[in-house]
Amino acid sequence: MVLTMRIVNTKESSMSNFREEVYELAFGDDAVNKDYTDKEVLEKLFQNLQSLQQYVDHFGEMFGEER
């Protein structure tokens, strides 16, 4: 029983950490404690990916790698 509880707590902790990291990717430090919805976070991440794709399309690969 203790082992099962520890596994559940670890999974919950891991998911909580994952969620916090994803929110911070979208909106910066402490974003998980602000009033952003999951939908807003996903939309922001998608916008960021679109911007990155436009950059790569225009300038080539990142980190000095040219096409």
N, C-alpha and C positions, 0 to 999 in steps of 0.2 A: 504494500500500500504506500509506503513512504517513497519507494522508487518511482511508482506510478505518478505520485503527486509531484515529485522532483522533475520528471520528464514533462509533465503538463506545464509546470511553472517555467521550465526552460523554453518550451515552445512559445508560451505566451510572452515571455521576455524577449525572445528572438523576434517575434512578430512585432512587438512594440518598438524594438530597436530599429527594425527594418522600416516601419512606418515613419518613425522620427527621421531617419536618414533620407527617405524619399521626400518628405515634406521640406526638409532643409535644402535638398537639391532644387526644389521648385521655388521656394520663397526665402531661403536664408535661415540664419540662426534662430532657434526657438520657434520656428514656424508651426510646429505641432501644437504649441500652446496658444496659438492665435485662432481666429474664427474661420479658417479655411476649411472648405469641404473637400472630401476626397475627389469629387468631380473637378473642383477648381485646381487642385494639385495636378491631376492628370492632364487637364487642359493646358496648364502652364508648362508642364514637361513636354507635351506635344508641340507647343509653340517654340520651346527652346530647341527641340530636335529639328523643326522646320528651319529655324534660323541657322543652325549649324549646317544643315544640308545646303542651304543657299550659299553660305560661306564657302563650303567645299566645292560647290559647283562653280563659283566665281573665281576663287583663288587657288584651287587645287587642294590637295590633302593638307592636313594640319601638320604642325611641327616642322615646317620647312621642306616637306616633301612635295615636289612639284610633279605635275602630270607630264 
